[in-house]
Amino acid sequence: MLKSHFLGAAVAVATTAPLFAETEKYALDASHSQIVFTYDHFGFSTTTSMFSGFDGEIMWDKEDPAASSVTVSFPEASLITGWDERTQHFMSGDFFGADAGEDVSFASTGIEVTGEDTALITGDLTINGVTKEVVLDAKLNGQTDSHPMAGVPWAGFSATTTLVRSDFNLGAFAPMVSDEVAVEISIEAGKAE
């Protein structure tokens, strides 16, 4: 199942590019950042779980968005399934084995700007101690020079990807429970002081 991830959430490191901008640090808003994943359960249902409340940062270069970066990290045990028994099963040796307290992490390694507000973010995703390269299809949803409550520059991003859970030693019950996991990331980030 996935965390990832991703996320950041990452996240499309902006794509509007005023001249002579400098790289600025944006901190993820933990209260408005989620990674949601879904998978097929024996062909009977689509099950959804999520990670939320995590921290991360975007180093955002508005002049050259491809030079930007994003990093996110959070505990595997922060998984939210909506059902305690499912959460406990995911934390067992069948899946995360998270009694070791490992973190999920994502660090971008490259950004390819694909449109006015879109980008492909390539990065290293680590789950269960396994690191694999993933690509996030990311979009800048909106930005402002002053958030109405926080009073600082703000931006929102979304991204999607598909992970193969067996790549991260999470493949129990595949293929009856789908090995491919659809991931949706939604984050907000504000300029750090």
C-alpha positions as CSV (number, residue, x, y, z in Angstrom):
1,M,0.0,0.0,0.0
2,L,1.7,3.1,-0.3
3,K,2.6,6.2,1.2
4,S,4.4,7.9,-0.5
5,H,4.2,9.6,-1.4
6,F,4.0,11.5,-2.1
7,L,4.0,12.6,-2.3
8,G,4.6,14.7,-2.1
9,A,3.3,15.3,-2.3
10,A,4.6,16.2,-3.6
11,V,4.1,18.3,-6.1
12,A,4.7,20.2,-9.0
13,V,7.1,22.9,-8.2
14,A,5.6,25.8,-9.9
15,T,5.5,26.6,-13.5
16,T,4.9,30.3,-13.8
17,A,8.3,32.0,-14.1
18,P,8.7,35.6,-13.4
19,L,12.2,36.9,-14.5
20,F,15.0,37.2,-11.9
21,A,13.2,35.2,-9.2
22,E,15.2,33.4,-6.6
23,T,14.8,30.0,-5.1
24,E,12.5,30.2,-2.1
25,K,11.7,27.7,0.6
26,Y,8.0,26.7,0.9
27,A,6.9,24.5,3.8
28,L,4.1,22.1,3.4
29,D,0.9,22.9,5.3
30,A,0.4,19.6,7.2
31,S,-3.3,20.4,7.8
32,H,-4.0,20.5,4.0
33,S,-1.6,17.9,2.6
34,Q,-2.7,14.3,1.9
35,I,-1.6,11.2,0.0
36,V,-4.5,9.0,-0.8
37,F,-4.1,5.5,-2.4
38,T,-6.6,3.0,-3.7
39,Y,-6.4,-0.6,-4.7
40,D,-8.8,-3.4,-5.9
41,H,-9.8,-5.9,-3.3
42,F,-10.4,-9.3,-4.8
43,G,-12.5,-7.6,-7.5
44,F,-15.2,-6.9,-5.0
45,S,-14.4,-3.3,-4.0
46,T,-12.0,-0.4,-4.3
47,T,-10.4,0.3,-0.9
48,T,-8.9,3.7,0.0
49,S,-6.4,4.7,2.7
50,M,-4.3,7.8,3.3
51,F,-1.4,9.6,4.9
52,S,-2.0,13.1,6.2
53,G,-0.5,15.6,8.5
54,F,3.0,15.3,7.2
55,D,5.8,17.8,6.7
56,G,8.0,18.6,3.8
57,E,9.5,21.4,1.8
58,I,9.6,22.7,-1.7
59,M,12.6,24.8,-2.9
60,W,10.9,26.7,-5.6
61,D,12.7,28.5,-8.4
62,K,10.0,30.5,-10.2
63,E,12.5,31.7,-12.9
64,D,13.6,28.1,-13.6
65,P,11.0,25.6,-12.2
66,A,13.1,22.7,-13.5
67,A,15.8,23.7,-10.9
68,S,13.3,23.4,-8.0
69,S,13.1,20.4,-5.6
70,V,10.7,18.8,-3.2
71,T,11.3,16.5,-0.2
72,V,8.8,14.8,2.1
73,S,9.2,12.3,4.9
74,F,6.7,10.7,7.4
75,P,6.3,7.6,9.5
76,E,4.8,4.5,7.9
77,A,2.8,4.1,11.1
78,S,0.9,7.3,10.4
79,L,-1.3,5.4,7.9
80,I,-5.0,6.1,8.1
81,T,-7.3,3.3,6.9
82,G,-10.6,4.1,8.7
83,W,-10.7,0.7,10.3
84,D,-8.4,-0.3,13.2
85,E,-8.1,-4.0,12.2
86,R,-7.0,-3.0,8.7
87,T,-4.4,-0.6,10.0
88,Q,-3.0,-3.2,12.3
89,H,-2.8,-5.7,9.4
90,F,-1.0,-3.2,7.2
91,M,1.5,-2.6,10.1
92,S,2.1,-6.4,10.3
93,G,4.8,-8.4,8.6
94,D,2.4,-9.0,5.7
95,F,2.9,-5.4,4.6
96,F,4.8,-2.6,6.3
97,G,6.1,-4.4,9.4
98,A,6.2,-0.9,10.8
99,D,7.1,-1.9,14.4
100,A,10.6,-0.9,13.4
101,G,9.2,2.7,12.9
102,E,10.5,3.3,9.4
103,D,9.7,6.4,7.5
104,V,8.4,6.9,4.0
105,S,10.4,9.5,2.1
106,F,10.5,11.2,-1.3
107,A,13.2,13.4,-2.7
108,S,13.0,14.8,-6.2
109,T,15.9,14.2,-8.5
110,G,14.6,16.1,-11.6
111,I,11.7,18.2,-12.8
112,E,10.5,18.4,-16.4
113,V,8.2,21.3,-17.0
114,T,5.5,20.1,-19.4
115,G,3.1,23.0,-19.6
116,E,2.0,26.4,-18.1
117,D,1.1,24.7,-14.9
118,T,2.2,21.1,-15.2
119,A,5.4,19.1,-14.7
120,L,6.8,15.6,-14.3
121,I,8.7,15.2,-11.1
122,T,11.1,12.3,-10.9
123,G,12.4,11.3,-7.5
124,D,13.5,8.6,-5.1
125,L,10.7,7.0,-3.1
126,T,11.7,4.9,-0.1
127,I,9.2,2.6,1.6
128,N,10.2,-0.4,3.9
129,G,13.8,0.4,3.3
130,V,13.5,-0.1,-0.5
131,T,14.2,2.9,-2.7
132,K,12.7,3.1,-6.2
133,E,12.5,5.9,-8.8
134,V,9.0,7.2,-9.4
135,V,7.5,9.9,-11.6
136,L,4.8,12.2,-10.3
137,D,2.5,13.8,-12.9
138,A,2.0,17.1,-11.1
139,K,0.0,20.3,-11.5
140,L,0.1,23.7,-9.9
141,N,-3.5,24.3,-8.8
142,G,-3.2,27.9,-7.7
143,Q,-0.9,30.4,-6.1
144,T,-1.2,33.8,-4.4
145,D,1.2,36.4,-3.0
146,S,-0.7,36.5,0.3
147,H,-2.8,33.6,1.8
148,P,-6.0,35.1,3.2
149,M,-5.3,33.6,6.7
150,A,-1.5,33.1,6.8
151,G,-0.6,36.3,5.1
152,V,2.4,34.8,3.2
153,P,2.8,33.6,-0.4
154,W,1.0,30.3,-0.9
155,A,0.6,27.6,-3.5
156,G,-1.4,24.4,-4.0
157,F,-0.3,21.3,-6.0
158,S,-1.7,18.0,-7.0
159,A,0.0,14.9,-8.4
160,T,-0.8,11.3,-9.4
161,T,1.3,8.2,-9.9
162,T,0.9,4.4,-9.9
163,L,3.0,2.2,-7.7
164,V,3.6,-1.5,-7.8
165,R,3.5,-2.5,-4.1
166,S,5.5,-5.6,-4.6
167,D,8.4,-3.4,-5.6
168,F,8.5,-2.3,-2.0
169,N,8.1,-5.7,-0.4
170,L,4.4,-5.0,0.1
171,G,3.0,-7.6,-2.3
172,A,1.0,-9.9,0.0
173,F,-2.1,-11.4,-1.6
174,A,-1.3,-10.1,-5.1
175,P,-2.7,-10.4,-7.7
176,M,-6.1,-11.0,-5.9
177,V,-5.5,-7.7,-4.1
178,S,-4.1,-5.5,-6.9
179,D,-0.4,-5.1,-7.0
180,E,-0.8,-1.7,-8.7
181,V,-1.8,1.1,-6.4
182,A,-3.2,4.4,-7.6
183,V,-1.8,7.4,-5.7
184,E,-3.3,10.9,-5.5
185,I,-1.4,13.7,-3.8
186,S,-2.8,17.0,-2.8
187,I,-0.8,19.6,-0.9
188,E,-0.6,23.2,0.1
189,A,2.6,25.0,0.9
190,G,3.5,28.5,2.2
191,K,6.6,30.5,2.0
192,A,8.8,29.8,5.0
193,E,10.0,32.6,7.2
